[in-house]
Amino acid sequence: MPNKFFLYARKSTDVEDKQVMSIEAQLTELRELAKRENLEVVEELIEKKSAKIPGREIFNSMLNQIEKGRANGILSWHPDRLARNSVDGGRIIYLLDINRLSALKFNTFWFEPTPQGKFMLSIAFSQSKYYVDSLSENTKRGHRQRARNGYIMGKAPLGYLNDSRNKTIVVDKRVSPVIIKAFEMYSKGDIMLKDVALFLAQKGAINNKTERLRTDRTNKILTNTFYFGIFTYDGEVYEGRHDPIISKQLFDEVQEVLKRRNHGWQKAKVERVPKPYLRLLRCGECGMGISGDFKVRHYKNGNCSHFNYYRCSKKNKSIKCHQPHIREEELDTQLTTLIKKYSLRQVWAIKMNKKLDEEQKDIAQSSLAVNNLKRKEIEAIDIKLKLLLDSYLDQIIDKENFQEKKLELVSQKKTFEEQIINNTKRQGSWIEPMRNWISEASEVDQIISTDNKDEKRSLASKIFGSNLLLENKKVRGEGQNAWSALRADPTARGYVVAPGFEPGTSSM
């Protein structure tokens, strides 16, 4: 019978197909070839899919129709458009052997249905497969080198963006703060994974699919070492050249929480009562916390008044507490009087700040010496990493032990690097809190002169901690830490400067 042809054009988005002619260009040349050689085309077939693996629907349908006798020829631009794998290539050769397929026409390849022609076609199919396989291996080799250079392959994790200009990964300034907050929230250990997942979904960081999917994705985020500077590719551990958005210390804290959660979890209870002085005092009789009540008093003339009362919660069932309640206005007056005893004179504040300036200079010198020791530790780890790699290449140790030891050394190196950064940031870290304390102590009179109960409560909490007691409608308490020294000199409320302010040698 006269030859009838299927016109088949294919192009995929694979790397090896990027330089191949477009579908439109293939169709144009194939139509010209059919017209020039007077070929009968029963149908034009277009497929946009890779030929590296079997399973192309349109291609398989074409061969099935050839087996049924609808056509006995294929018109294509090149043999690699038909097959880049041994299965599809072998099927075409088989159809030629059983005479279901009698003609193949190509723009860039000569073929005739003879033993020599089928042999050359088999070689063309094999070359196409070899090209794909070698290209894939070369691509993997390039990816491994990129990983060694500190760059991750593929799509950047949530919180980062792929920079197509220089093929690097940069911090996503919109999403990264949300990821950081998620790590910080979970590291405290008082919320569940689903709470973090809900937070990420509300911030638009992850999609609003089922709760289980959101939780699974959140778990992957919280266990991704990429966020503190390390990533894994093809079973190897590499140091990234991207900017970490969290510290390794924070990452480790999150892993500890996740580890504990495998042994059970108990949700922290949060009490929300809108009273300014709640959780500030304890009962002087039974030691229980002081709770608050909101009362409304109605008068015969139709007016009403609102009052806040504070009283013992009386949660200790073994002790019968007899303490009465106290109105908020009376409690506020007593707190104001008590706090006033812990003010610092301005003249002493100035002298203390000058002394802190001298301390800061001395600390900077000692911090530099510590950092130098840490850098030597890092240099020693770099030497160990090189020796470890040499041992692996010389087949002294196997791949599993190599990867395990490398992860341990890289993790140690990252810890030392963070210690240098933290030491630099924290050198004399107590100095800034001390300056803040001096500022707060010198502003006590100004704070208590206002009606802002929240500021007064905050100040009282800093001064007394948990030492504030309420008994028989009287407030009593002793200042803690540095505040206790101000109370020790009630007449001058001054500060006797000792040689050095460093923790443990301070003198009030």
Sequence and secondary structure as in RCSB ss.txt:
>XXXX:A:sequence
MPNKFFLYARKSTDVEDKQVMSIEAQLTELRELAKRENLEVVEELIEKKSAKIPGREIFNSMLNQIEKGRANGIL
SWHPDRLARNSVDGGRIIYLLDINRLSALKFNTFWFEPTPQGKFMLSIAFSQSKYYVDSLSENTKRGHRQRARNG
YIMGKAPLGYLNDSRNKTIVVDKRVSPVIIKAFEMYSKGDIMLKDVALFLAQKGAINNKTERLRTDRTNKILTNT
FYFGIFTYDGEVYEGRHDPIISKQLFDEVQEVLKRRNHGWQKAKVERVPKPYLRLLRCGECGMGISGDFKVRHYK
NGNCSHFNYYRCSKKNKSIKCHQPHIREEELDTQLTTLIKKYSLRQVWAIKMNKKLDEEQKDIAQSSLAVNNLKR
KEIEAIDIKLKLLLDSYLDQIIDKENFQEKKLELVSQKKTFEEQIINNTKRQGSWIEPMRNWISEASEVDQIIST
DNKDEKRSLASKIFGSNLLLENKKVRGEGQNAWSALRADPTARGYVVAPGFEPGTSSM
>XXXX:A:secstr
   EEEEEEE  SSGGGTTS  HHHHHHHHHHHHHHTT EEEEEEEE S  SSS  HHHHHHHHHHHHTS SEEE
ES HHHH SSHHHHHHHHHHHHTTS  EEEESS    SSHHHHHHHHHHHHHHHHHHHHHHHHHHHHHHHHHHTT
   SS  TTEEEETTTTEEEE TTTHHHHHHHHHHHHTSSS HHHHHHHHHHTTSS    HHHHHHHHHHHHT G
GGGTEEEETTEEEE  S  SS HHHHHHHHHHHHHHTT            TTTTT EETTT  BEEEEEEEEE T
TS EEEEEEEEE    TTS      EEHHHHHHHHHHHHHTT   HHHHHHHHHHHHHHHHHHHHHHHHHHHHHH
HHHHHHHHHHHHHHHHHHTTSS HHHHHHHHHHHHHHHHHHHHHHHHHHHHTTTTHHHHHHHHHHHHTHHHHHTS
  HHHHHHHHHHHHTT  EEETTEEE    TTHHHHHH TTT      S  STTS   
